């Protein structure tokens, strides 16, 4: 009877230990996945901002160029 009780207790402790280890692995996996998602989102947002800045620079350059062309054509005498 004492031996059976000790065996059941040992099995229960082993089962609890395995469950705890499984929970820790799951938590580690979730944390890693969250960090990866956060990193991908951050990189994507940075690329988006760079792209927006580049488009703004190009639009500004085109506007300046068009303004210069209009100024030049406006100052030419009519023939």
Secondary structure by P-SEA (a helix, b strand, c coil): caaaaaaaaaaaaaaaaaaaaaaaaaaaaaaaaaaaaaaaaaaaaaaaaaaaaaaaaaaaaaaaaaaaaaaaaaacccc
